[in-house]
């Protein structure tokens, strides 16, 4: 009977070791949290696009009056 208790204790110890050791033996630290995304500046490109749209609208309005 003593031998079966030893065998159960040994199996329990091995089982616990197999569960605990991989958590402790990480190869690397977790990655850092992502940084805030940079804001895209709205500069001359948007102004040129708006001016081109306005010019196209004026052209279409003048063509529709003719």
C-alpha positions in Angstrom: 0.0 0.0 0.0 2.9 2.3 0.7 4.2 1.9 -2.8 1.0 3.0 -4.4 0.9 6.2 -2.3 4.4 7.0 -3.4 3.5 6.3 -7.1 0.4 8.6 -6.8 2.5 11.4 -5.2 5.2 11.0 -7.8 2.7 11.2 -10.7 1.1 14.3 -9.1 4.5 16.0 -8.7 5.4 15.3 -12.3 2.0 16.5 -13.5 2.3 19.8 -11.5 5.8 20.3 -12.8 4.7 19.9 -16.4 2.0 22.5 -15.8 4.1 25.1 -13.9 7.5 24.9 -15.5 6.4 26.1 -19.1 4.8 29.2 -17.6 8.0 30.0 -15.8 10.4 29.2 -18.7 9.2 31.9 -21.2 11.8 32.5 -23.9 11.0 36.2 -24.2 9.0 39.0 -22.6 5.6 39.9 -24.0 5.6 42.6 -26.7 5.2 46.2 -25.5 1.8 47.8 -26.0 1.3 49.6 -29.3 2.0 53.3 -29.4 -0.5 55.9 -30.4 -0.9 56.3 -34.1 0.6 59.5 -35.6 -1.9 62.0 -36.8 -1.8 62.7 -40.5 -1.5 66.4 -41.2 -4.0 68.0 -43.6 -2.1 70.5 -45.7 -1.9 71.7 -49.3 -3.1 68.4 -50.8 -6.6 68.8 -49.4 -6.7 72.5 -50.5 -5.7 71.5 -54.1 -8.3 68.8 -54.2 -11.0 71.2 -53.0 -10.0 73.9 -55.5 -10.0 71.3 -58.3 -13.5 70.2 -57.2 -14.7 73.8 -57.1 -13.3 74.5 -60.5 -14.9 71.4 -62.0 -18.3 72.4 -60.4 -18.1 75.9 -61.9 -17.2 74.5 -65.3 -20.2 72.1 -65.2 -22.5 74.9 -64.1 -21.4 77.1 -67.0 -21.8 74.3 -69.5 -25.4 73.5 -68.2 -26.4 77.2 -68.7 -25.4 77.1 -72.4 
